[in-house]
């Protein structure tokens, strides 16, 4: 197995890191990519006021998902738990023991490659892993790479060094990016979920007010709560909710906010969901106490109100988007259906359901509720009483 190792302070992990990691993975034919945030970097001190190790780890996890390499990319916290400086030679020694017989590739940018001979135990590094260096800017070229490669191999003839050209290199300096973030800039240099997490945590002196976020900030913050594979669904639900709101004369902005936040706790475990239910005094019926799928609408509504200060209309639209209930408001109906028929949904009957939804909102809702009840019954799963009550109310 060919394993790529990409370390750094990731303060913050930006599109330069993500693009380089994704393209190096392809160019080297790697089977796995490991992203490893440094605890105490040996070559520089972390700037004052830097995010905590836990925050850098979470940002790196969000950036890893943005590589779209799925389970082939992993984020390791091994250096964050190690005492003292995060020496690459120690990390490679541990990984070599963990993956005996596998081929390790240490990935690094121009600046790190050009100073490799000054690192702690460079000979050990070059004996444990192949080196893959890539340009950090479009101007980085083979001229400087070849000179450094030859100098290293003269001292360490056993070394295996490969230099890569990243075609779509994103030129960004972490230092300059941090300065931009203080000024309210730099969002375009980050994966949306990473930028959203920075805003959520108030990192780099961003100081955003969660209860008064403009749309261009609310969207990435909402995405930062999600697993990467759910992002297209939430963005699709936003798109569908806006269309339905415009079609039926509902409040477009409320529909947009409810759609963006409706799955904000979806990725949480049963234990985490129940902890939020306790925190927000959410009362659960017998079915909800056992059905994880039903809880995120309630806990999501609670987070939307507590963190984002949404009003009662948006709160209830999120609360009921999984089950519905009798006599739903127009916004509740729109969010329920937008979640059901957004563009990435693909199941038998979805096109017919979409057509009905745009002919008559209540007919679309009734059809959606009946399809849900039919599917749950066919699978042998219990149907929540609120869903049955919603159907019966529409049928009169």
C-alpha positions as CSV (number, residue, x, y, z in Angstrom):
1,X,0.0,0.0,0.0
2,X,1.3,3.5,-0.9
3,X,0.6,5.9,1.9
4,X,0.9,9.7,1.7
5,X,1.7,11.7,4.8
6,X,1.0,15.4,4.9
7,X,1.8,17.3,8.1
8,X,1.7,20.9,9.1
9,X,0.3,23.3,11.6
10,X,-2.8,23.7,9.5
11,X,-3.4,27.1,11.0
12,X,-5.8,27.2,9.2
13,X,-6.0,24.4,6.6
14,X,-6.7,26.2,3.3
15,X,-7.4,25.4,-0.3
16,X,-3.7,25.3,-1.0
17,X,-3.4,22.4,1.3
18,X,-6.5,20.7,0.0
19,X,-5.6,21.1,-3.7
20,X,-2.0,19.9,-3.2
21,X,-3.2,16.9,-1.1
22,X,-5.8,15.8,-3.7
23,X,-3.5,16.2,-6.7
24,X,-0.5,14.6,-5.0
25,X,-2.7,11.7,-4.1
26,X,-3.6,11.2,-7.8
27,X,-0.2,11.9,-9.2
28,X,1.5,9.4,-6.9
29,X,-1.2,6.8,-7.1
30,X,-1.6,6.7,-3.4
31,X,-3.9,4.3,-1.6
32,X,-4.3,6.3,1.5
33,X,-3.5,9.9,2.6
34,X,-2.8,10.8,6.3
35,X,-3.2,14.4,7.4
36,X,-1.4,15.1,10.6
37,X,-1.7,18.5,12.4
38,X,1.5,19.3,14.4
39,X,1.4,19.8,18.1
40,X,4.4,22.0,18.7
41,X,6.1,22.6,15.3
42,X,9.9,22.4,15.5
43,X,10.6,25.1,12.8
44,X,8.4,27.9,14.2
45,X,6.2,28.9,17.1
46,X,2.5,29.1,16.8
47,X,1.4,32.7,16.7
48,X,-0.2,34.1,19.8
49,X,-3.9,33.6,19.9
50,X,-3.8,30.6,17.6
51,X,-6.6,28.0,17.7
52,X,-6.3,25.2,20.3
53,X,-5.0,21.8,19.2
54,X,-8.6,20.5,19.3
55,X,-9.8,23.4,17.0
56,X,-6.9,22.8,14.5
57,X,-7.8,19.1,14.5
58,X,-11.4,19.8,13.7
59,X,-10.5,22.2,10.9
60,X,-8.2,19.6,9.5
61,X,-11.0,17.0,9.6
62,X,-13.3,19.4,7.7
63,X,-10.6,20.1,5.2
64,X,-9.9,16.4,4.8
65,X,-13.6,15.8,3.9
66,X,-13.3,18.6,1.3
67,X,-10.6,16.7,-0.5
68,X,-13.4,14.4,-1.6
69,X,-11.2,11.3,-1.1
70,X,-13.7,9.7,1.2
71,X,-12.3,7.0,3.4
72,X,-9.0,7.1,1.7
73,X,-8.1,10.2,3.6
74,X,-7.6,10.1,7.4
75,X,-6.7,12.7,10.0
76,X,-4.4,11.6,12.8
77,X,-4.0,13.4,16.1
78,X,-0.8,11.5,17.1
79,X,1.4,14.6,17.1
80,X,-1.1,16.6,19.2
81,X,-0.8,14.1,22.0
82,X,3.0,13.8,21.9
83,X,5.0,15.7,24.5
84,X,7.6,18.2,23.2
85,X,8.2,19.2,19.6
86,X,6.5,17.4,16.8
87,X,9.5,16.0,15.0
88,X,8.7,14.4,11.6
89,X,11.3,11.6,12.2
90,X,9.4,10.5,15.3
91,X,6.1,10.5,13.4
92,X,7.6,8.5,10.5
93,X,9.1,6.0,12.9
94,X,5.7,5.4,14.5
95,X,4.0,5.1,11.1
96,X,6.6,2.8,9.8
97,X,6.0,0.5,12.7
98,X,2.2,0.8,12.2
99,X,2.4,0.0,8.5
100,X,5.3,-2.4,8.1
101,X,6.1,-3.2,4.5
102,X,4.0,-0.3,3.1
103,X,5.5,2.5,1.0
104,X,5.5,5.8,2.8
105,X,5.5,9.1,1.0
106,X,6.2,12.4,2.9
107,X,4.5,15.3,1.1
108,X,5.8,18.8,1.5
109,X,5.7,22.2,-0.1
110,X,8.6,24.2,-1.6
111,X,9.6,26.0,1.6
112,X,9.8,22.8,3.6
113,X,11.6,20.9,0.9
114,X,14.3,23.6,0.5
115,X,15.1,23.4,4.2
116,X,14.9,19.6,4.6
117,X,18.6,19.2,5.4
118,X,18.1,21.4,8.5
119,X,15.3,19.3,10.0
120,X,15.8,17.1,13.0
121,X,17.3,13.8,11.9
122,X,17.0,14.4,8.1
123,X,18.9,11.1,7.4
124,X,16.3,9.2,9.4
125,X,13.5,10.9,7.6
126,X,14.9,10.0,4.2
127,X,15.5,6.4,5.2
128,X,11.9,5.9,6.4
129,X,10.0,7.7,3.6
130,X,10.1,8.7,0.0
131,X,9.9,12.5,-0.4
132,X,7.3,14.2,-2.7
133,X,7.8,17.9,-3.0
134,X,5.4,20.2,-4.8
135,X,5.4,23.9,-5.7
136,X,3.4,26.3,-3.4
137,X,3.2,28.9,-6.2
138,X,3.1,28.9,-10.0
139,X,6.6,30.2,-10.0
140,X,8.1,27.3,-8.1
141,X,9.8,25.2,-10.8
142,X,12.2,22.4,-11.5
143,X,15.2,24.6,-11.5
144,X,15.2,25.1,-7.7
145,X,13.8,21.6,-7.1
146,X,16.6,19.9,-9.1
147,X,19.4,21.7,-7.3
148,X,18.0,20.8,-3.9
149,X,17.3,17.2,-4.9
150,X,20.8,16.8,-6.1
151,X,22.3,18.3,-3.0
152,X,20.2,16.0,-0.7
153,X,21.0,12.9,-2.7
154,X,24.7,13.7,-2.6
155,X,24.6,13.5,1.2
156,X,21.9,10.8,1.4
157,X,22.4,8.6,-1.6
158,X,19.7,6.2,-0.4
159,X,17.0,8.9,-0.6
160,X,14.1,8.6,-2.9
161,X,12.9,12.1,-3.9
162,X,10.1,13.0,-6.4
163,X,9.1,16.6,-7.3
164,X,5.6,17.3,-8.5
165,X,4.0,20.1,-10.4
166,X,0.5,20.8,-9.1
167,X,-1.4,22.1,-12.2
168,X,-4.1,24.0,-10.3
169,X,-2.0,25.2,-7.4
170,X,-3.7,27.7,-5.1
171,X,-1.3,30.3,-4.0
172,X,-2.0,31.2,-0.4
173,X,0.1,31.9,2.7
174,X,-1.4,30.9,6.1
175,X,0.1,34.1,7.6
176,X,-1.5,36.3,5.0
177,X,-4.8,34.3,5.2
178,X,-5.0,34.9,9.0
179,X,-4.5,38.6,8.4
180,X,-7.3,38.6,5.8
181,X,-9.7,36.8,8.2
182,X,-9.2,39.5,10.8
183,X,-10.4,42.0,8.1
184,X,-13.4,39.9,7.1
185,X,-11.7,38.6,4.0
186,X,-10.2,35.3,2.8
187,X,-13.3,33.1,2.7
188,X,-12.5,32.3,-1.0
189,X,-9.3,30.6,0.1
190,X,-11.0,28.1,2.5
191,X,-13.3,25.2,2.1
192,X,-16.8,26.6,3.0
193,X,-17.1,24.3,6.0
194,X,-13.7,25.3,7.4
195,X,-14.6,29.0,7.0
196,X,-17.9,28.3,8.7
197,X,-16.1,26.6,11.6
198,X,-13.8,29.6,12.0
199,X,-16.8,31.9,12.2
200,X,-18.6,29.6,14.7
201,X,-15.6,29.4,17.0
202,X,-14.6,33.1,16.6
203,X,-11.1,32.1,15.4
204,X,-8.6,34.6,14.1
205,X,-10.6,37.5,15.6
206,X,-13.5,37.0,13.2
207,X,-16.0,38.0,15.9
208,X,-19.1,37.1,13.9
209,X,-22.5,37.5,15.7
210,X,-24.2,34.1,15.3
211,X,-27.6,35.6,15.8
212,X,-27.2,38.2,13.1
213,X,-25.3,36.4,10.3
214,X,-25.6,37.6,6.8
215,X,-26.4,34.9,4.3
216,X,-22.8,34.7,2.9
217,X,-21.7,33.7,6.5
218,X,-24.8,31.7,7.6
219,X,-24.4,29.3,4.7
220,X,-20.8,28.2,5.4
221,X,-21.5,28.1,9.2
222,X,-24.5,25.8,8.5
223,X,-22.3,23.6,6.3
224,X,-19.6,23.3,9.0
225,X,-22.1,21.2,11.1
226,X,-22.4,18.6,8.4
227,X,-20.7,15.5,7.1
228,X,-19.3,16.5,3.7
229,X,-21.5,14.1,1.8
230,X,-24.6,15.8,3.2
231,X,-23.7,19.3,1.9
232,X,-25.3,18.8,-1.5
233,X,-28.5,17.7,0.1
234,X,-28.7,20.8,2.4
235,X,-27.8,23.2,-0.4
236,X,-30.4,21.5,-2.6
237,X,-33.0,21.8,0.1
238,X,-32.2,25.5,0.3
239,X,-32.6,25.8,-3.4
240,X,-35.9,23.9,-3.4
241,X,-37.3,25.8,-0.3
242,X,-36.7,29.1,-2.1
243,X,-38.5,28.0,-5.2
244,X,-41.5,26.7,-3.2
245,X,-41.6,29.8,-1.1
246,X,-41.7,32.0,-4.2
247,X,-44.3,29.7,-5.8
248,X,-46.7,29.9,-2.8
249,X,-46.0,33.3,-1.4
250,X,-44.1,32.3,1.7
251,X,-41.3,34.2,3.4
252,X,-38.3,33.4,1.2
253,X,-35.6,34.3,3.7
254,X,-37.2,32.2,6.5
255,X,-37.4,29.3,4.1
256,X,-33.8,29.7,3.2
257,X,-32.6,29.9,6.9
258,X,-34.8,26.9,7.9
259,X,-33.4,24.8,5.0
260,X,-29.8,25.7,5.7
261,X,-30.2,24.7,9.4
262,X,-32.6,21.8,9.2
263,X,-29.9,19.1,9.4
264,X,-27.4,20.9,11.7
265,X,-27.4,18.0,14.2
266,X,-27.9,15.2,11.7
267,X,-24.4,13.7,12.1
268,X,-24.6,13.3,15.9
269,X,-24.8,9.9,17.6
270,X,-27.7,8.7,19.7
271,X,-25.8,9.5,22.8
272,X,-25.0,13.0,21.6
273,X,-28.7,13.6,20.5
274,X,-30.0,12.4,23.9
275,X,-27.5,14.7,25.7
276,X,-28.9,17.7,23.7
277,X,-32.5,16.6,24.5
278,X,-31.6,16.7,28.1
279,X,-29.9,20.1,27.8
280,X,-32.8,21.7,26.0
281,X,-35.5,19.8,28.0
282,X,-36.9,18.1,24.9
283,X,-39.6,15.5,25.8
284,X,-39.5,12.4,23.7
285,X,-42.2,9.8,23.2
286,X,-41.5,6.1,23.2
287,X,-40.7,5.9,19.5
288,X,-38.4,8.9,19.5
289,X,-36.4,7.5,22.4
290,X,-35.3,4.6,20.2
291,X,-35.3,6.2,16.7
292,X,-32.2,8.2,16.0
293,X,-33.5,9.4,12.7
294,X,-36.3,11.3,14.4
295,X,-34.2,13.2,16.9
296,X,-32.2,15.6,14.7
297,X,-35.2,17.6,13.8
298,X,-35.9,18.4,17.5
299,X,-32.3,19.0,18.5
300,X,-31.6,20.9,15.3
301,X,-34.5,23.2,16.1
302,X,-33.1,23.8,19.5
303,X,-29.7,24.6,18.2
304,X,-31.2,26.9,15.6
305,X,-33.0,28.9,18.3
306,X,-30.2,28.9,20.9
307,X,-27.2,29.5,18.6
308,X,-28.7,31.4,15.7
309,X,-31.7,33.0,17.4
310,X,-34.3,31.9,14.8
311,X,-37.9,32.9,15.4
312,X,-40.8,30.5,16.2
313,X,-41.7,30.0,12.5
314,X,-38.3,28.7,11.5
315,X,-38.0,26.8,14.8
316,X,-41.2,24.8,14.1
317,X,-40.4,24.3,10.4
318,X,-37.1,22.5,11.5
319,X,-38.8,20.7,14.4
320,X,-41.4,19.1,12.2
321,X,-39.4,18.5,9.0
322,X,-39.1,14.7,9.6
323,X,-42.6,13.9,10.8
324,X,-44.9,16.7,9.8
325,X,-48.0,17.2,12.0
326,X,-51.7,18.0,11.6
327,X,-52.5,21.5,10.3
328,X,-49.0,22.5,9.3
329,X,-48.1,26.1,8.5
330,X,-47.1,27.1,5.0
331,X,-43.4,27.3,6.0
332,X,-43.5,23.9,7.7
333,X,-45.0,22.3,4.6
334,X,-42.3,23.9,2.4
335,X,-39.4,22.7,4.5
336,X,-40.9,19.2,4.8
337,X,-41.3,19.0,1.0
338,X,-38.0,20.7,0.1
339,X,-36.2,18.2,2.2
340,X,-38.1,15.4,0.4
341,X,-37.8,16.5,-3.3
342,X,-34.5,18.6,-3.5
343,X,-32.6,18.0,-6.7
344,X,-30.2,15.3,-5.4
345,X,-33.0,13.1,-4.3
346,X,-33.4,10.1,-6.6
347,X,-36.0,7.5,-5.7
348,X,-39.0,5.9,-7.5
349,X,-41.8,8.4,-7.8
350,X,-39.8,11.5,-6.9
351,X,-40.4,13.2,-10.3
352,X,-44.2,12.7,-10.0
353,X,-44.0,14.0,-6.4
354,X,-42.1,17.1,-7.6
355,X,-44.8,17.9,-10.2
356,X,-47.6,17.6,-7.7
357,X,-45.8,19.8,-5.2
358,X,-45.7,22.6,-7.8
359,X,-49.3,22.1,-8.8
360,X,-50.8,22.2,-5.3
361,X,-48.8,22.4,-2.1
362,X,-51.3,20.5,0.0
363,X,-51.7,17.8,-2.6
364,X,-47.9,17.5,-2.7
365,X,-47.7,17.3,1.0
366,X,-50.4,14.6,1.2
367,X,-48.6,12.6,-1.5
368,X,-45.3,12.9,0.3
369,X,-46.8,11.8,3.6
370,X,-48.5,8.8,2.0
371,X,-45.3,7.8,0.3
372,X,-43.4,8.0,3.6
373,X,-46.1,5.9,5.4
374,X,-46.1,3.3,2.6
375,X,-42.3,3.1,2.6
376,X,-42.0,2.8,6.4
377,X,-44.7,0.2,6.6
378,X,-43.2,-1.9,3.8
379,X,-39.9,-1.9,5.7
380,X,-41.6,-3.0,8.8
381,X,-40.8,0.2,10.7
382,X,-43.2,2.1,12.9
383,X,-44.6,5.3,11.6
384,X,-44.7,8.3,13.9
385,X,-48.2,9.2,15.0
386,X,-47.6,12.9,13.9
387,X,-47.1,11.7,10.4
388,X,-50.3,9.7,10.4
389,X,-52.1,12.7,12.0
390,X,-50.8,15.0,9.3
391,X,-52.0,12.7,6.5
392,X,-55.4,12.3,8.2
393,X,-55.9,16.0,8.6
394,X,-55.2,16.6,4.9
395,X,-57.6,13.9,3.9
396,X,-60.3,15.4,6.2
